[in-house]
Amino acid sequence: MIESDQLSRDDVLDALLDLKHDLGKYLRMPLAMLPAEATESEVREALETALLKTRSGPKGVRTAEDLWSAFTEEVGSALDGYEATAGLREAVARALEWKDALARQDTVVDREQVQADMSAVGEAIQRTIEEVHGGDR
């Protein structure tokens, strides 16, 4: 792993683009693909896929939390000082909090709110990409 103080802007942008694809896209997709008349059970299943089976590939199945942890480890402190970073961290934390709702079967999952929270991650990643790309660092 490259030390975060050695990461170039291009390295950080590459990591953010990977995060946008692996986390931003795959958090949103399972819920976005549900039909409008999806049942509560189908919404919960899509949420479970989004959070716990986020990305499948040569490295196996990775959770949203795993993807986020790997990203933060890779970039270290390289995003410190960018305004969009706080919003990105908040959006990911809000999305990951839905894991608690999955554990509680008596909790009704608000599909609209879940979709908004999952979409917010990709939007926050994009804002961060734009800030890093246009930054003077």
Summary of the structure (lengths in Angstrom):
residues: 137
radius of gyration: 15.6
end to end distance: 21.3
largest distance: 49.6
contacts: 400
relative contact order: 0.20
helix: 70%
strand: 4%
